[in-house]
Amino acid sequence: MSGGEPVAEERTMEFRDEEIFEKLPGQEVRVGNIGKAIGALWDQGPLESGEAPSEFRASQMNLVIHFGRATTAAEAREKFAVALRFSQRYPCRIIALCPDPRTPEEFMLRAKVYGQCYVGKSRREMACCEAIILAYPKESKDFLENQVSILLEGDLPVYYWIHKFTSAAKVPDYFGFLSQCKRVIYDSGIENRDFEKLPWPKGTQVRDMVYARLLPVRQMIGQFMSSFTPEAIVDSLEGARLRAPESHAALVRVLGEWIEKRLDGCRAAVEGEAKLPEIEYVLQNEQDSDGKMCFCLHYGNDQHLRWLADLENQKATIEAKFDGVERELPMPLEFLSPAKELGEAFFF
């Protein structure tokens, strides 16, 4: 815990830490026997189809989920379930790291192993994944990194998911390991904004899950705007506004940053130096909110472009008026599901 936090909060975090390992599924084993236990998961008799489960175990990657000390047991179970759904499409070895409030003098590591197979429309579409869950004592960074390195599937890329660290200042403790990961992801809607300012190791690819979550929205707005020329979009542009409930603040911020880049791309494509207005951000408290998320471009020549999303009913409409011609396109409002969001954040 960082200095200055109240004692009551420290105790709350410790209770959560202990719950994480206990509440995640799996069979507890001795750390020295993890390899044998993993092998035993697949060393079973043949299935009805005549094949053994091991024939469907073909990991493509390692997925490390690092739960921070602010994670509750319920959140850990939810994120672990997301990783399992992700593994249906991208078979992987999952390693879940669960902090424990005790010190290395009290214990070193506790471990669980877990395996699960998924059957698709036919038995040939079966995929099997495995997970190793580690509870580690606080202040054991070097030992933890060494142990995780031993448990990774050799010669396969490592993807790292950070969830609910109590402080961004804790992340650099693991830079030595993170520099070896193909990609690191975090959720700026959950983590401290200081994550964006961290001096990540050179070559480390870091992605924000909020940006991935917005993929369908970005596609919808981007495809609609691409039907107009860059000149039409930036000429006489007087104002830009994003409005949403406070609960969607992270989505508004990330969407706004993306829109700014798109507008700047239009400006760069137009000869001359068109001055673009800054985006106005309006966050409504829940009592005053109408449950809508809205993005608008206002022009000085009776033109406009507006995207309006009904968050409750999951509907959206994008409309525009350029050169006296009005267009409107209604469609469902979609954000990526958590499992698809992982794939988008990791691979794109």
N, C-alpha and C positions, 0 to 999 in steps of 0.2 A: 504493500500500500504506500502511496505517496505521503510525505509528511504533512501534518496539519489536519488530516481527516479525523473526525470524531471517533472515539472508541466504540460507540454503539454501531457505527457503520462498519468498522473493522470486524466486529463479532458477526454481523449479518453476512458479510462476505465469507467468513470462515464457514458458517453453516451452509451456505450455498456451495462452497467448494467441495465439502464432503459429500453433499448430495449428488453431485454430477456423476462421479464414478459409480456410485451405488445404483443410480437410477437408469443408467444406460444398459442395454441388453448385453448378454454375453456370459461366458463361463469363466470364472476367475481361475487363473493358472499362475504358477511361479514364473517369474520373469525369465529365468533360465530355460524354461520349457516352452516358451512361446512358439519356437519353430516346430517342435514336435506336435504341439496342440493344433497349430494351423494345418499341418499335414494330416492330422487325425480327422479334421473337419471333412476332408474329401476322401479319406480312406474308408469308404463305406461300400456296401454291396451295390450291385447294379440297380438302376432304376427299372421301371416297367419296360422301358424301351430297350433295355439290355446294356446301356452305357452307364459308366460310373460318373458321379458328379464332377470328378476331376477333369473329365473330357470337355466340360463346358466352362472351365476356369481359365480364362485367357486375359490376364490383366494388361491394360494398355498404358497405365500410368499409376502413380502414387498420389493420393489425396490426403494431405495433412490438415486436419481441423484443429486449430489451437484455440481452445476456450479460455477467455480471460476470466479474471476473478469476479467480474460483475455478472457473469452468466448464471442464470437460475437452472435448476434441474430440468424444469419444463422446457426452457429454451434449448438446453443441450439435447434433449430428446427430439425436439422438433427439427433442429439443424442436422442431427444424426440421421433422422428419417429422410430429410432432403438429400443427404449424401447417398443414402441407399437407393433412392429413386434415380438419382443421377447415374449411379453405377449400372442401372439397367441398360442405359444407352452407351455408357463409356465404362466398361469393366475396369475396375481398379482395386488396389489395396488401399483401404481407408485406415488412417492412423489418427485416432482422436486423443488429444492431449488435455488432461483434466488437472487443473491446479489443486493442490492440497495445502491447507494452512500450516501443516506440520513442517518441521525442519529436517534436513538430511540426517541429523543425529537421531531423529526419532524413527525414520524409515527412509528407504531409497526409492522404490517404485512398487506399484501394484499393477497388475495386468489382467485383462480379459481378452478373450478371442470370441469372434462371432462370425458366422457364415450364413449366407442366404442365397437361394437360387430362385430365378424368375422364369416362368414358362410363358412364351408368347402364344401366338395363334396355333403354333404347332410345336411339338417337342423339340424340333430342330432349332427353334428360336429361343432355347433356354440360355440364360447367362447366369453365372455364379460370381459372387463377390465375397470378399473376406474383410474383416475389420479387426484391428488391434486397438484396444482402449488402454491408455496408460494414465495412472494417477501419479503425479510427481510432486515432491516437496518443494516449498518455496526456496528461492536462492540456490537452485541446482541447475543453472543454465547450461554449463559446460557438460555436465554428466548427461543431461537430457538430450542435448544435440548429438552426443556420441551414440547414445542408445537408439535414437530415432534413425540415425544413419545406418545402424546395423539392421534395423527392421525393415528398411525400404526394399522394395523389389529392385534388384540390381538392373542397371542399364535401362531403366524406364524413367521418364521425366517426372519431376516432383512439382506438384501444384499445392499452394499453401493458402489456406483460408483462415483469416484472423477474425475472431468474433468476441466483441465486448471486453476488450482490455480496459482496465480501470483508468489508464492514462497512456497517451501516445508515447510518453517518455519510456515506457516499458519495452516498446518494439525494438529499439536499437540493441537491446540485450541479445537479440537473436539475429542480428544482421549477418553474422558469420554463416549461419545456416541459410538465411533467406537469399543470400547472394548465389547459392547453388540451386535455387528453385527456378523453374521455367517461368512461373508467373505467381504473383502474390495478389490476393484480392481482399477487399474489406468493404463494408457498407457505410458510406458517409452519413446515412440516415440514422445510424446507431453509434458509430464511433465518434470520438472527438475530432473536430475540424483540423486539429493540429496534425493529423495523419498526413494531410496534403503538404505540410511544410517539412516533413522529415527528410533528412539527407540520405535517401535510399542509396544502397550500394550501387556503384556503376554497373550498368547492364541489367539491373533488376527491373522487370516489367511489372508495374503495379496497376491494377484496374479497380475502379469503383463499381460495385454491384448496382448502384442506383442507375448509372449510365446504361448498364446492360438491361435493367428492368424496363427502361424507357424505349427499348428497341422498336416495338410496334408503333408507339406514338411518334418517334423520330421518323420512321418510315412513312407514316401517314402524312405528316406535315411536309417532309422533304419531297415526297413524290408529287404532292399537290403544288408546292411552290415551284417545282421544276418545270411545270407547264407554262410558266411565265418567264420572260426574259429577265436577266439581271438588271437591265435598265428600268424595267417596269417596277421591280421590287424596291429599288433604292431611290428612284427619282421622286422627289417631293416628299420623301418619308419624313414625318414630323415627330412621331412618337411611337414607342413600343411599350407594351404593358403585359405583365404576367400576374394573374391573381389566383389564389387558391386558399383553402383552409390551412391554418398553422400546422396541422398534422401532416401536411404534404410539403412542408418547407424544403426538404431535401430534393424532392422531385422538381419543385419550382426552380431551385438554384441550379441543378444540373441541366435541366431543360433550357434554362435561360442562357447558360454558358454555351450550350450547343447552338442555340439560335444566334447568339452573337457571332460565333464563328461562321455560320452560314451567311449571315448578312455581310460580314466582312469579306467573305469570298465573292459575293455579288458586287460589292463595292470595288474590289480589286479587278473584277472583270470589266468594269466600266471605265472608260477613259476619263481622266480627271480625278479629283480628290473629293468625292461626295462625303460630307460630314454626316455621320450616323448618330442618331440620338441614343442616349443611354437607356437601357431597359428599366422601366419602373416596376418594382416588385411590391405587390400588395398581399399581405398575409392576414387573413381574417381569423379572429378567435372563433371557437366552435359555436358560441351562442349567436354570433352575428353572421356566420357563414351560411351561404345558400347551397352548400354542397357541390358547387361548381368549380371547375378549374378552367381558366380562360387565358388565351394568348391573343393579343390584338396588335396589328400594325395600323397606324393612322397616317393618312396623307393629307396634303393641303389642296388636293384637287378632286375631292369627292370620291376618292378611292379608299379601299380598306381590304384587309385580310384578317379573318377572325377564326380561331379554333376554340370551340366551346365543348367541354366535357362534363357530363353528368356523372359524378363519381358514384352516386348511390345506384343508379339504374344502369351504369356501365354502357352509356351511349355517348357518342361524340359526333359533332358536325363541324366541318370546315367549309368556310364560304369566303368569297372574295368578289370584289368589283374592280375591274381594271378596264380602261378605255370604254367605259359605259356598258361593259358586258358583265353580267352577274353569273357566278357559278356557285353551286352548293353540292357538297358530298357528305351524306350521313353514313356512319358506319359504327360497328361496336367499339367500345373503349376497351382496349386490352393492354395489360402489362404482362411481361413474361412470368410464367410460373416459376417458383423457386428453383426447381431442378433445371429447367431450361435456362434460367438466369445464370446458374453456375457455368453451364456450357458456353454461353455467350461471353461471360466475363473471362473464362479461362482461355478460350481458343480464338477470340476475335477482337 
